[in-house]
Amino acid sequence: MAEKSFEQALEELETLVKELENGEIELSNAVKKYNKGMELSKHCHDLLKDAEGVIVKMMKDDELVDFNK
């Protein structure tokens, strides 16, 4: 899943949510879609955490400054 961008994963997740909310799919297929949605959600979360780590550190006077301090 690492090859999917955040935007691609989010779009796929939104599609899965709409399909599940529709309620017109068989239970076994709904479970598969739910599991796929959980994978996509984790992937999006991981990408956001990585981006947060990059944003929190900014270059200043040739040194990385952590703004959480």
Phi, psi and omega per residue, in radians:
M1 nan -0.263 -3.080
A2 -1.035 -0.356 -3.114
E3 -1.345 -0.249 3.137
K4 -1.419 2.385 3.042
S5 -1.318 2.912 3.098
F6 -1.000 -0.792 -3.099
E7 -1.113 -0.716 3.118
Q8 -1.126 -0.790 -3.130
A9 -1.137 -0.712 3.139
L10 -1.140 -0.718 3.111
E11 -1.100 -0.752 3.111
E12 -1.131 -0.694 3.113
L13 -1.114 -0.750 3.108
E14 -1.070 -0.682 3.104
T15 -1.119 -0.765 3.119
L16 -1.083 -0.730 3.136
V17 -1.076 -0.766 3.113
K18 -1.063 -0.748 3.133
E19 -1.105 -0.728 3.140
L20 -1.215 -0.669 3.124
E21 -1.166 -0.501 3.122
N22 -1.062 -0.635 3.069
G23 1.287 0.237 -3.093
E24 -1.873 0.511 3.105
I25 -2.081 2.702 -3.139
E26 -1.141 2.662 -3.082
L27 -0.983 -0.806 -3.105
S28 -1.092 -0.668 3.099
N29 -1.225 -0.646 3.106
A30 -1.098 -0.700 3.130
V31 -1.130 -0.730 3.106
K32 -1.082 -0.767 3.141
K33 -1.159 -0.662 3.103
Y34 -1.086 -0.810 3.129
N35 -1.073 -0.736 3.101
K36 -1.094 -0.709 3.107
G37 -1.082 -0.679 3.108
M38 -1.140 -0.691 3.081
E39 -1.097 -0.773 3.134
L40 -1.132 -0.697 3.118
S41 -1.078 -0.773 3.113
K42 -1.115 -0.731 3.126
H43 -1.059 -0.796 3.112
C44 -1.085 -0.766 3.130
H45 -1.054 -0.784 3.137
D46 -1.091 -0.726 3.112
L47 -1.131 -0.689 3.108
L48 -1.152 -0.701 3.113
K49 -1.114 -0.718 3.101
D50 -1.086 -0.783 3.130
A51 -1.107 -0.692 3.112
E52 -1.051 -0.726 3.129
G53 -1.076 -0.647 3.130
V54 -1.258 -0.733 -3.085
I55 -1.211 -0.638 -3.105
V56 -1.097 -0.543 3.137
K57 -1.722 2.154 -3.137
M58 -2.160 2.638 3.115
M59 -1.362 2.280 3.063
K60 -2.610 2.116 -3.124
D61 0.909 0.796 3.122
D62 1.089 0.278 3.094
E63 -2.218 2.596 3.055
L64 -1.402 2.297 3.128
V65 -1.994 2.172 3.124
D66 -1.568 2.037 -3.076
F67 -1.366 -0.087 3.082
N68 -1.374 -0.225 -3.105
K69 -1.421 nan nan
